[in-house]
């Protein structure tokens, strides 16, 4: 007998319980989407942190409220392990039916910040400035039934929107010069590719320890499958040109979805695939099917111009189904006996 496992990625689009839109209005839209995923492991992006009082550490209160009373309420959760400080916006969170054995964040730990001397900065910069990432890589190790370890990397790469350049913006949305905007776009590309490189190097560490590791890279990569950040993470054989490295490539599961359904974002009428599930060859052997729940997806560009305080996420969730082989399960049982995890406060 085998056991089905479902793993999903979903950008919740700035989940919060403060602001102009009531929390329950958002939850009424998001909860059915989460329930439909029927996931055992959730990789969530854009989960905002909240403070109970000024000066106190942030918590994931809004996420706890969203999951309360539902199928994920007693699941284990992590945003990076002990000592991790939550950001006010756009935290990464893993939610798992099974124990999370270890978790950590990588943020310029494996890739030092590149030094760039900005050529359009006003006033001119005397030396190089460090180009830092906007968000970390979240690496969780999950104990599957039968004792196998699954390495999950949850990512949210920078969007291809020009980064600030000193003295080159009139306001948040208006640039003073084309040159300034172009350099800002160049800086954003460095940030996004740097995040992808750090994720790939973290994956390489796992492969160094176990060439047959079960690895999944999930999240909003803000890039399509053939664009640079995803290519860095995939490391296809035709890119490296070395057959000895073929076992280290990661396979995009979206390829199993019919092409006309293969999109997670609508942007000005264009259907694009920005959210991905990429797996190691060992985990690919357990893969059976993938779904993209994009039937109710709105166009983000049109909505931002016409809809006031939308409760929706303008990313469709992506979920994959795996079958654990019989030899990977405990003898005589396929029942999950792990104790429920303690939700983060």
N, C-alpha and C positions, 0 to 999 in steps of 0.2 A: 504494500500500500504506500502511496505517496502523500505528501501534504502540500497543499497550495499555499503560496505566499504571495501577497500583493504589496507592491512598493510604489509609492506615488510621490510626485513633486508638484508643488502648488505655490505660486506667488500670490499671497493674500492681499497685496496692494495696500501697504501701510495699515495693517490691522491695529486698531486703537479703540479705546472706549471713552475718548474725549473728543471734542470738536463739535462741528455744526450738525453732523448726522448722528442720530442716537445709535448706541451700540446695538440695541435689539433690531433696528432696521437692517443693519449690516448682517447680524447673526442670522436673521430670517432668510437671507440670500445664501450665505456661506455654509450654514449647517447642512442643508440638503446636498450641496456639492460634496462636502466631506463624507457624509453618510453614503452617498452613491459610490465613492471611491472604494469603500469596504476594504481599506488598507490595513496591513499589519505594521507597515513602517511608512511614516509621512516625513518628507523633506519639505519644510516650509521656509519661505522667504518673506521678507518685509513684515516682520512681527515687531511692532513698536513696544518699547518698554515704558512703564509708568512708575511714578513715585507716589507713595501714600502721603508723604509730607516733604517739604523742602529740606534738602540735605540728606534724605534717606536714600539707600540704594534703590535702583530701579528693579522692578519685578515684571514678570510676564502676566500681569493681571488680566489683560484683555484676552489673551490666549486661553487662560484658565477658564474664564467665563464662557468663551466660545465652545470649549470642549466639555464643559460641565453638563452632566446628565446624559451625555451621548456615548457612543461606542468607544471613544478614545479617552474617556474621563480617567480611567485607572492606568493608562499606558505610561511607560517611562518617558521622561523628557530631558533633553539637555540642550543648552545653547553654547556649550564649550567646556564644561567641567568646572571643578572647584576653582574658585578665585577669578573666574571670568566676570568681567564687568559688562553689564548690558548697556547698549547704546539707547539713545532716546528713539531712534528710528532704524528700521531695516535690519533687525536682528535675524540670524539664521537659527532654526530650531529643528531638532530631530525628535520625533515622537514614535515610540516603538512598543509593540506588544511584548517583546522580549527584552531581557536586561541589556542595558548599555554598559559594557564592561569598562570602557575608557572613552574619553572625549577630550579634544583639545582644539584650539584654533591656531591657524598659521596666518600671520600677517607680517610680512617682511622678515620672517624668521629664516626662510630658505633662499630668498631673493632680496639682497640689499636694495634700498631705494636708489634708482638710477639718479645720477646728477645731470641736470640739464641747465644750460645757461640760456635763459629766454632772450630771444633777439628782438621781440616787439614790446617788452615790458617798458612801462613809462612811470617813473624814471628808470633808466637803464640799470640792470642789475650788475654789480661788480663781479660776482662769481656765480657758480652753479647753485641751483636749488634742488633739494631732494624731491623726487616725484613719488608720493606715497599712495597706497591703495585706499579706496573708500571703504572696503569691507573685507573681512577675513575669509579664509577657507575653514569650514567646520568639518572635522574628521571624527566620526564616531565608530566604535567597534561594538557590534551587536552579536550577542550569543544566540544563534539559531537553535531550534529543536535538534537534538542529537549532538550538540556541542560544537558544531562548526562556527567559525567566526566570520562575520560579514563586515567588510570595511566600507563605510558609507561616507562619501565626501559631498557635502552640501555647499553649493556655491550661488552667489549672486554677483555676476560680473558687472562692471560699470557699463552704463548705456553709452552708445556712440554719440554723445552730446559734448560739445566743446567745454573743456575745463577752464576755470578762471585764469586770466593772465593779468598781473598787476597793471592797473591804469588803463586797461583796454575795454572796460565796459561802462556804458552810461547808466545802465540799471540791470536788473536780473536777467532780462531777455533781450537787451539791445547792446550790440558791440559798436565800438568807435571806429574800427577799421577792419577790412577784410583780412589783412595780415594778422591782426590780433586774433580774430576768430579762427583763422587757419592754424595758428600756433596752438590755440586752445584745443582744437580738434586733434592735433598731433599729440598733445599731452594726454588727452583722453585715451587715445590709442595705446600709448605706452602703459597707462594704468591698467587697461583691460587686458592687454597681452601679458603684463607682469603678473596679474592675478592668475591668469591661465597657466603661466610658467610655474608659479608657486604650487598650484594644484597638481600639475604634472610631476614636479619633483617630489611632492608628498606621496603621490601614487608610486613613484619609482622606489621610494624607501620601503613601501609594503612589498613590492615585487622582489626587491633585494633579499628580504627576509623569507619570502615564500613565493616562488614563481607561479604556483597554482592558487594563489590567493583569490578569494571571492571579493571582488571590488565593484562598487557602483559609484559613479559620479553623477550627481543629480543637481538640477536647479535651473535658474533663469540665467543663461549665459549671454543674453543680449546679443546673440550672434547666430547665424544660420550654420548649417552643418559644414559648409565649405569655406567659411570665413576663418580668419587667422586664429582667434581664441579657441574655437572648437577643434581646429586642426592640431593645435599645440597639445591639447588634452588627449585627442584620439591617438596620435602618433601612428598613423597607418603605415603599413609595410611599404607602400609605394612612395611614402614620404622619407622614411629612414633608409630605404634601399638595402636593408640588411635582414636576411631571412632569420638570423639568430635572434632578432628582436621582435619577431612577429607575435610571440606570446605575450608581449607587453602592450600591444595595441588594445584600445577600448572600442567596443562596437556600439553604434547608435541604434537603440531599439525602435526608434520611430520609423525605420525603414520597413518594418513589418506592417505599418498602417497604410491603407490605400492613399495614393498621392493626393487625391482630391480632399481627403480628410486630414492631411498632414500639416496642421498649423495650430499654433497656440495663441497667436495674437493677430488681430486685424488692425491695420494701420493705414488709414486713408484709402481703403479699398484693397490694399495688398494683404494677402494671407501669408504670414511668415511663421517659421518654426524657430522660436527663440528659447524654448524650454526643452531640456533634454534629459534622457536617461542613457548613460554610457556604461557598458559593463565589460569586465574582463572575460577572456575566453572560457575560464572555468565556470563563471556564473552564467555565461551564454548557454552552456549545456543544459541548464535548468529552465531557461526561458521558454515560454509557451505563447504568449500573446501580449499585445499592448493596445491601449485605448486612449484616445484624446477626447475629453468631454467638452467639445467646443460648440455644441448645438445652440446654446443661448449666448454665445460670445458677442459682445458689442464691439463696435469699431472705436478704439481708444482715441483716435484723433478727432473724430466727429463728436464723440461723447464729451470730451474735455471742452469743446466749444459750445455745446448745446445743452448738456445735462448739469444741473446744479446738485452737488453732493451725492453722486451716485454711490449706492451701496455695493456695487459689483466689483469684482476684480476683472481687469481687462487682460488677464492671462487665463487660458484654459488649463486645467490640471491634466497631467499625463500619468497614467498608471500602467504598470507591467505585472503580468502574472507569471510566477515561477512554480515549478513542481520540484520539491525536495525528493531526491531518489530514496528508495526504501532503505538502502544501506546507511543513509545519513540520519535516519530517525532512531530514537531509542527502541530497544527491544520490546515487543508486545504492546506498544502504545504509540499513539500519535497525539495524545492529549498534552496540551501546554500546562505544565504544573508550576511555572515560575510565579513568584509572588508579584502582585501589582507593584509598580514603581511609585515612588513618592513624587507627585507632580511638583514642579518648581513653584515657589510662591508667586 
